[in-house]
Amino acid sequence: MTKKIVLSSLISKSILSFGALLVILMSIIFIPTNVKAESTAPTVTAANAETQASVGNGLKYIGAGIAVGLGSIAGGIAVAGVGSAAMGAVVERPELMGRSLIYVGLAEGIAIYGMVVAIMILIA
C-alpha cells in the first residue's frame, strides 16, 4: 500500500515539475529579441542602443520565466507534501478539514508569489 502512495506522489511531483519546466522553456523560446552580432568595435549609435534595449528586454523575460517556473516547482512540491499529510489527518479526524485547507492554500501561495515577482520584473 505504501509503495502505491510513494509511486503516486513521485508521479504527481514529476508531472508538476515537468509543467513548471515547460513554462520556463516556453518563456525562453518565445522571447521577442532582435540580437544582432557585430564584429566591429562597439560605438554608441541608435542601432546599438536598440540592440542593448532588446537584450535587456530578453533578460527581463527570462527572469520572469524563471521566477514563475521555480515558484511553480516549489509550490507543487509543497502542495504534494502538505496535501497528502492534510488528507491523512482529515481521514483520522474529519473536523480538521478547515485547518488542512488553510495549510494547502498557504503552500499554493508560493506559486502566486512567483507570479507576483514576475509581474514586478516585467513592469520595471
KEDOLUM-453153 format. One line per field, with one value per atom (N, C-alpha, C): residue number from 1; residue in three letters; chain; x negated, y, z. Coordinates in steps of 0.1 Angstrom, whole numbers, plus 5000, padded with zeros to 4 digits. Atoms other than C-alpha are relative to their C-alpha. Example, Ala and Ser with C-alpha at 12.3 -4.5 7.8 and 13.67 -1.06 7.14 Angstrom:
k = [1,1,1,2,2,2]
r = [ala,ala,ala,ser,ser,ser]
c = [A,A,A,A,A,A]
px = [4991,4877,4991,5009,4863,5008]
py = [4988,4955,5012,4989,4989,5011]
pz = [5000,5078,5000,5000,5071,5008]
END
This chain:
k = [1,1,1,2,2,2,3,3,3,4,4,4,5,5,5,6,6,6,7,7,7,8,8,8,9,9,9,10,10,10,11,11,11,12,12,12,13,13,13,14,14,14,15,15,15,16,16,16,17,17,17,18,18,18,19,19,19,20,20,20,21,21,21,22,22,22,23,23,23,24,24,24,25,25,25,26,26,26,27,27,27,28,28,28,29,29,29,30,30,30,31,31,31,32,32,32,33,33,33,34,34,34,35,35,35,36,36,36,37,37,37,38,38,38,39,39,39,40,40,40,41,41,41,42,42,42,43,43,43,44,44,44,45,45,45,46,46,46,47,47,47,48,48,48,49,49,49,50,50,50,51,51,51,52,52,52,53,53,53,54,54,54,55,55,55,56,56,56,57,57,57,58,58,58,59,59,59,60,60,60,61,61,61,62,62,62,63,63,63,64,64,64,65,65,65,66,66,66,67,67,67,68,68,68,69,69,69,70,70,70,71,71,71,72,72,72,73,73,73,74,74,74,75,75,75,76,76,76,77,77,77,78,78,78,79,79,79,80,80,80,81,81,81,82,82,82,83,83,83,84,84,84,85,85,85,86,86,86,87,87,87,88,88,88,89,89,89,90,90,90,91,91,91,92,92,92,93,93,93,94,94,94,95,95,95,96,96,96,97,97,97,98,98,98,99,99,99,100,100,100,101,101,101,102,102,102,103,103,103,104,104,104,105,105,105,106,106,106,107,107,107,108,108,108,109,109,109,110,110,110,111,111,111,112,112,112,113,113,113,114,114,114,115,115,115,116,116,116,117,117,117,118,118,118,119,119,119,120,120,120,121,121,121,122,122,122,123,123,123,124,124,124]
r = [met,met,met,thr,thr,thr,lys,lys,lys,lys,lys,lys,ile,ile,ile,val,val,val,leu,leu,leu,ser,ser,ser,ser,ser,ser,leu,leu,leu,ile,ile,ile,ser,ser,ser,lys,lys,lys,ser,ser,ser,ile,ile,ile,leu,leu,leu,ser,ser,ser,phe,phe,phe,gly,gly,gly,ala,ala,ala,leu,leu,leu,leu,leu,leu,val,val,val,ile,ile,ile,leu,leu,leu,met,met,met,ser,ser,ser,ile,ile,ile,ile,ile,ile,phe,phe,phe,ile,ile,ile,pro,pro,pro,thr,thr,thr,asn,asn,asn,val,val,val,lys,lys,lys,ala,ala,ala,glu,glu,glu,ser,ser,ser,thr,thr,thr,ala,ala,ala,pro,pro,pro,thr,thr,thr,val,val,val,thr,thr,thr,ala,ala,ala,ala,ala,ala,asn,asn,asn,ala,ala,ala,glu,glu,glu,thr,thr,thr,gln,gln,gln,ala,ala,ala,ser,ser,ser,val,val,val,gly,gly,gly,asn,asn,asn,gly,gly,gly,leu,leu,leu,lys,lys,lys,tyr,tyr,tyr,ile,ile,ile,gly,gly,gly,ala,ala,ala,gly,gly,gly,ile,ile,ile,ala,ala,ala,val,val,val,gly,gly,gly,leu,leu,leu,gly,gly,gly,ser,ser,ser,ile,ile,ile,ala,ala,ala,gly,gly,gly,gly,gly,gly,ile,ile,ile,ala,ala,ala,val,val,val,ala,ala,ala,gly,gly,gly,val,val,val,gly,gly,gly,ser,ser,ser,ala,ala,ala,ala,ala,ala,met,met,met,gly,gly,gly,ala,ala,ala,val,val,val,val,val,val,glu,glu,glu,arg,arg,arg,pro,pro,pro,glu,glu,glu,leu,leu,leu,met,met,met,gly,gly,gly,arg,arg,arg,ser,ser,ser,leu,leu,leu,ile,ile,ile,tyr,tyr,tyr,val,val,val,gly,gly,gly,leu,leu,leu,ala,ala,ala,glu,glu,glu,gly,gly,gly,ile,ile,ile,ala,ala,ala,ile,ile,ile,tyr,tyr,tyr,gly,gly,gly,met,met,met,val,val,val,val,val,val,ala,ala,ala,ile,ile,ile,met,met,met,ile,ile,ile,leu,leu,leu,ile,ile,ile,ala,ala,ala]
c = [A,A,A,A,A,A,A,A,A,A,A,A,A,A,A,A,A,A,A,A,A,A,A,A,A,A,A,A,A,A,A,A,A,A,A,A,A,A,A,A,A,A,A,A,A,A,A,A,A,A,A,A,A,A,A,A,A,A,A,A,A,A,A,A,A,A,A,A,A,A,A,A,A,A,A,A,A,A,A,A,A,A,A,A,A,A,A,A,A,A,A,A,A,A,A,A,A,A,A,A,A,A,A,A,A,A,A,A,A,A,A,A,A,A,A,A,A,A,A,A,A,A,A,A,A,A,A,A,A,A,A,A,A,A,A,A,A,A,A,A,A,A,A,A,A,A,A,A,A,A,A,A,A,A,A,A,A,A,A,A,A,A,A,A,A,A,A,A,A,A,A,A,A,A,A,A,A,A,A,A,A,A,A,A,A,A,A,A,A,A,A,A,A,A,A,A,A,A,A,A,A,A,A,A,A,A,A,A,A,A,A,A,A,A,A,A,A,A,A,A,A,A,A,A,A,A,A,A,A,A,A,A,A,A,A,A,A,A,A,A,A,A,A,A,A,A,A,A,A,A,A,A,A,A,A,A,A,A,A,A,A,A,A,A,A,A,A,A,A,A,A,A,A,A,A,A,A,A,A,A,A,A,A,A,A,A,A,A,A,A,A,A,A,A,A,A,A,A,A,A,A,A,A,A,A,A,A,A,A,A,A,A,A,A,A,A,A,A,A,A,A,A,A,A,A,A,A,A,A,A,A,A,A,A,A,A,A,A,A,A,A,A,A,A,A,A,A,A,A,A,A,A,A,A,A,A,A,A,A,A,A,A,A,A,A,A,A,A,A,A,A,A]
px = [4992,5000,4991,5009,4972,4992,5007,4955,5009,4991,4986,5000,4999,4987,4987,5012,4950,4999,5000,4953,5009,4991,4983,4995,5006,4965,4989,5011,4935,5005,4994,4957,5006,4995,4975,4990,5011,4943,4993,5006,4928,5009,4991,4959,4999,5001,4958,4986,5013,4921,4998,5000,4925,5008,4992,4952,4993,5008,4930,4989,5011,4901,5005,4994,4924,5003,4997,4934,4987,5013,4897,4995,5005,4888,5008,4991,4918,4997,5004,4908,4987,5013,4873,5001,4999,4883,5007,4992,4908,4996,5005,4886,4999,5001,4890,4987,5013,4854,4995,5007,4835,4986,5014,4800,4992,5008,4775,4986,5014,4739,4992,5008,4715,4985,5014,4678,4991,5008,4667,5000,5001,4658,5014,4987,4689,5000,4998,4700,5014,4987,4729,5008,4991,4754,5015,4986,4792,5002,4999,4789,4995,5006,4766,5008,4991,4789,5012,4988,4818,4997,5005,4798,4999,5001,4790,5013,4987,4826,5007,4994,4837,4994,5007,4811,5006,4994,4824,5014,4986,4860,4999,5001,4849,4996,5004,4832,5011,4988,4863,5010,4990,4885,4994,5006,4860,5001,4999,4860,5014,4986,4898,5004,4997,4900,4994,5007,4875,5008,4992,4895,5013,4988,4927,4998,5003,4912,4995,5005,4893,5010,4988,4923,5010,4990,4945,4994,5006,4920,5000,5000,4917,5014,4986,4955,5005,4996,4960,4995,5006,4936,5006,4994,4951,5015,4986,4987,5000,5001,4977,4998,5003,4963,5011,4990,4988,5014,4987,5019,5001,4999,5011,5001,5000,5004,5014,4987,5036,5011,4989,5058,4999,5002,5043,5006,4995,5052,5015,4986,5087,5007,4994,5093,5001,4999,5085,5009,4992,5102,5007,4993,5128,5001,4998,5131,4987,5012,5096,5000,4999,5108,4997,5002,5109,4985,5014,5074,4991,5008,5060,5001,4998,5074,4992,5009,5056,4986,5014,5023,4997,5001,5028,5000,4999,5037,4987,5013,5005,4989,5010,4985,5002,4997,5002,4996,5004,4993,4986,5014,4957,5000,4999,4966,5005,4995,4986,4989,5011,4956,4990,5009,4935,5007,4993,4962,4999,5001,4961,4986,5013,4924,4998,5001,4926,5007,4993,4951,4992,5008,4929,4988,5011,4900,5004,4995,4920,5004,4995,4934,4988,5011,4900,4992]
py = [4988,5000,5013,4989,5024,5002,4998,5017,5007,4993,5029,5015,4986,5061,5007,4994,5068,5001,4999,5060,5011,4989,5083,5013,4987,5110,5004,4997,5107,5004,4996,5108,5014,4986,5139,5010,4991,5156,5002,5000,5147,5008,4993,5160,5015,4986,5193,5006,4995,5196,5002,4999,5189,5012,4988,5216,5013,4987,5242,5001,4999,5233,5004,4996,5236,5015,4986,5271,5008,4993,5281,4999,5002,5267,5009,4992,5284,5015,4986,5317,5004,4998,5313,5000,5002,5302,5012,4989,5330,5014,4987,5359,5008,4992,5387,5009,4992,5398,5001,4998,5411,5002,4998,5405,4998,5001,5412,5000,5002,5401,5011,4990,5429,4997,5003,5423,5012,4988,5459,5004,4994,5479,5006,4994,5490,5015,4986,5525,5004,4996,5545,5005,4996,5546,4996,5003,5543,4985,5014,5507,4992,5007,5497,5002,4998,5513,4991,5008,5494,4985,5014,5461,4998,5001,5468,4999,5000,5475,4987,5012,5443,4989,5009,5423,5001,4998,5439,4995,5006,5430,4985,5015,5394,4995,5004,5391,5002,4998,5406,4989,5011,5379,4987,5012,5352,5000,4999,5364,4998,5002,5365,4985,5014,5330,4991,5007,5317,5001,4998,5333,4992,5008,5317,4985,5015,5283,4995,5004,5280,5001,4998,5293,4989,5011,5267,4986,5012,5239,4999,5000,5249,4998,5001,5253,4985,5014,5218,4991,5008,5202,5002,4997,5220,4994,5005,5211,4985,5015,5174,4996,5004,5172,5004,4995,5193,4994,5005,5180,4985,5014,5143,4999,5001,5149,5006,4994,5171,4990,5009,5145,4988,5011,5118,5004,4996,5139,5001,4999,5145,4987,5013,5108,4996,5004,5103,5009,4991,5134,5010,4992,5150,5014,4986,5182,5008,4992,5192,5004,4997,5198,5015,4986,5236,5004,4997,5238,4995,5006,5215,5008,4992,5236,5013,4988,5267,4996,5004,5248,4998,5002,5237,5013,4987,5273,5008,4993,5286,4994,5006,5261,5005,4995,5272,5015,4986,5308,5002,4999,5301,5002,4997,5299,5014,4986,5331,5010,4991,5348,5001,5000,5337,5008,4992,5352,5015,4986,5385,5005,4995,5387,5001,4999,5380,5013,4988,5408,5013,4988,5432,5001,4999,5423,5005,4996,5428,5015,4986,5462,5009,4992,5476,5002]
pz = [5000,5000,5000,4999,5009,4987,5013,4976,4990,5009,4957,5003,4995,4978,4995,5003,4972,4985,5014,4935,4995,5004,4931,5003,4996,4950,4990,5010,4927,4986,5013,4896,5000,4999,4908,5000,4999,4917,4986,5013,4883,4990,5009,4864,5003,4997,4883,4996,5004,4878,4985,5014,4841,4995,5004,4838,5003,4997,4855,4991,5010,4833,4986,5013,4803,5000,4999,4815,4998,5001,4818,4985,5013,4784,4990,5009,4767,5001,4998,4782,4994,5007,4769,4985,5015,4734,4994,5006,4728,5005,4996,4739,4987,5012,4714,5000,5000,4709,4985,5013,4679,5002,4997,4689,4987,5012,4661,5004,4997,4662,4992,5007,4654,5002,4999,4647,5002,4998,4649,5014,4986,4680,5003,4996,4699,4999,5001,4691,5005,4995,4705,4988,5011,4677,5004,4998,4675,4999,5001,4663,5012,4989,4691,5013,4988,4717,4999,5001,4702,5003,4997,4704,5015,4986,4740,5007,4994,4748,4998,5003,4731,5009,4991,4751,5014,4986,4783,5001,5000,4774,5000,5000,4767,5014,4986,4801,5009,4991,4817,4999,5002,4801,5006,4994,4811,5015,4985,4847,5005,4996,4848,4998,5003,4833,5011,4989,4859,5013,4988,4887,5001,5001,4876,5000,5001,4868,5014,4987,4901,5011,4991,4920,4999,5002,4904,5004,4995,4911,5015,4986,4947,5006,4996,4950,4998,5003,4935,5010,4990,4959,5014,4987,4989,5000,5000,4979,5001,5000,4973,5015,4986,5009,5009,4991,5027,4997,5003,5008,5004,4996,5014,5015,4985,5051,5005,4996,5054,4998,5002,5038,5009,4991,5060,5014,4988,5090,5000,5002,5077,5001,4999,5074,5014,4985,5111,5008,4993,5123,4990,5010,5099,5004,4996,5120,4996,5004,5108,4985,5014,5072,4998,5002,5076,5001,4998,5090,4989,5010,5064,4987,5012,5036,5001,4998,5051,4997,5003,5050,4985,5015,5014,4993,5006,5005,5002,4997,5021,4991,5009,5001,4985,5013,4969,4998,5001,4977,4995,5005,4968,4985,5015,4931,4997,5002,4935,5002,4997,4950,4988,5012,4919,4989,5011,4896,5003,4996,4916,4997,5003,4913,4985,5014,4876,4995,5004,4872,5003,4996,4891,4991,5009,4869,4987,5013,4837,5000,4999,4849,5001,4998,4859,4987]
END
